[in-house]
Every structure is written in C-alpha cells, then in structure tokens.
Amino acid sequence: MEDVKVQIRSFLHKGEIDFYRAPGRINLIGEHTDYNGGLVLPGAIDRYMYFGFAMNNSGRITFHAMDLKESVSIPLGGYNKVEEEWANYLIGNLNVLSSKGYVFTGFECAFTSDIPVGAGMSSSSALECAFLVGVNDVFNLHLSNWDIVHNSHQSNHKFMGVRGGILDQFASIFSSPDELLMLNCDSHEFKKIDADFGDYSLLLINTNVKHNHVSSGYNDRVAECQSALNSIRQQNPDVSTLSDIWNIEDLDNIDFESTTVKNRAVFIANENRRVIELALALELGDYQRCGELLYQGHEGLSMRYEVSCPELDFLVQLLKDAPHVLGSRMMGGGFGGCTINLIHKNKVDAVRNHALIMYEQKFDIKPDFYQVRLSGGAGSF
Ligand code: GLA
C-alpha cells in the first residue's frame, strides 16, 4: 500500500494528500436483474482503484489517470463532457453533485488501479466510488453510502448515457471481507451471506474480448425489459417491476411485443429464483448445487437473454467438460469480459493450464486468470 502512495504522491504537487480506494466486484449470480428491481449476489474483490486528493487554490479541478499517463483539467463549475472517456466518469459525478447544490473549490487528484479494464469487474464503478468517497470526505459533504450509490447511478444515466442498475456501486461501497451480499434492488434490503466455498475457490477467466456493441446491447436489453413490463402492466397494473413475476406461467397469457421480449422476461424470473437458491445452497454448503445454478445461469444469459458471445460460451463449455469444476458462467453485462468459475482448490492450476491452451488454440487470444478474494468496500487507506 505504501508503494501505491509513493506513486500517487509523485503525480501530485507537494502538500497534504488524502488517500481513498474502492474495490472492483464479482457477481456470483443475478445478472441483468438489478435494473429490473431484482436480486443480485455480488461481493467486492481484492483489487482496487486508488486515489490521492490534494486541495489547492487554482480555481480548477485536475485529474491524473496515472496508468494512462493522461491528465484533464477543468474550471470549477465546468462539469461538461470532455474527450477522455475516463474523465467523464468523474466529471459526471461532479455534475450531479453540483445540480444538488454542492459546491467545490480547486483540487487535484490522481488515480491508479489493479482492476483490469473491460473484464466485467466494474473498474468504472470503482473509479466513481473511490472518487466520490474522496470528494465526500475532503469537502465534508455528509453523503451516506446510499447517496454515493445513487449519485453514481444518476451520473451513469444522465451523463454517461448508460442505463445501468446499482449492482456495481452497491458492491463497491457496501461489501465486507469473506461475504457476499444478497441485495433486493427494488427495496434496497440486503443480507450478508458467508462465502466460504469449502474445498472450492473462485477463478475468473478473462476472454480478453469486448465486442463493440457492449453499451448498445446493454441499453437494448433495458428497453426490451421495459417493453415486457409495459405489456404485463396492461393486464396487471399492480406489477411494478419485472421482478414481481416469480412464475413463468404467469407470462403465458401476456401479449408481448415479440418472442424475444418474452424470453427476456422469462430469463429475469428464472434468474431471480436462482439467486435465492444459490444463496441457500451456499448457506447449506451445497457447492455442487451452487455450480449447477451457475451453469443454468449461463444458459439463460446465452440463449434467452442473448448477452453472451462465442468466446464466453466456449470457455463455459470447456470447463463444463473438465473434471473438478463445479460451475461456470459469464459474469457482468456480457458480450465479452470474464467467466466466473467454481473449481476444486487443488485443481485450479490444472484447469487454468487447460483453459489457457485450448482458448488460445481456438481464438488466438491469450486469456487472463484472476483468483480473487472477497474484500471490504470503499474507504480511506
Ligand atoms: C453491468 C452493469 C450492472 C449490471 C450488470 C449485469 O455490470 O453495470 O449494473 O446490470 O452489467 O448484471
């Protein structure tokens, strides 16, 4: 940690520096349910976005993306989009805060990270959360944890144009070590689940692909789910989110816009059930069942929700056929990124070598591997 501080210091002018960090996340199950008011089961990982803040009287705010070797400087109050996408995540949050009446003075901040970008571990939410935790502290804004989650969520919708849910920010802020959180994204109630996987451990495999329709594909799914909800509400106005539907038979008499839209609704109902079942299986130490649910989740994401891609499907099938693997599925928004895999502790290396050879042979791309530990949420360091 001291090393990170030394590096950050070298990017900032001399003087007092405050340090903050926020973690990336995994999501064991409950994909695309967050923006449908459903259930998710995420946890923070031991990879972080690290920030240093230094106040000054420059009348400007300057951001240094240390790993990219880029800097952006804006005047106070000039919270508009810039060319550098990474800076927009920060400016967007200032924009939302200032629309609520918060006022800032000049400062400079620098950040670095060991969360792989585009891997589905939510480096962008970690960026926003670490920044907000820092801004909250250095300016004494008295924002609650939920205020931070909502601010980032609003910035994504209004400023970045991504209609995401609260999964990523929630995990980055609220997590505790060795635990997963089962969150109801509608009521915001959550429960901590002890995440000891017994003789098994979690391995993430990064396909190292990111198909270029990531954000349009994501927003399309949000729109399809909205269409499904509108059709359901025509027959049953009491339904307020797609996640109010628990029995897929209830979807049979609805006049959906298309079969595709119905498929999206069926997936969400099944995925919410899987979250409950998996949390229960974890509590019972039934890792076999956990694994089965991961495979089922992947099948739904691939066939009914259609957010997988050939690279992800290949890895999941490869691990399904390999010994000592209990379960595997794509993780996050989809169209690339990582799979999450439950593998016997003593066999992780063997599985890793197998996947490395087979994946490279098939796609001519080297995958990356991350054995992650569940960590605590954002704060100072
Ligand atoms: C991305 C979004 C999240 C969530 C997942 C899919 O990570 O940022 O809000 O919708 O996709 O579960």
Residues whose N, C-alpha, C, O or C-beta is under 5 A from the ligand:
A	BS01	GLA	G30 E31 H32 T33 D34 G164 G165 I166 L167 D168 G332 G333
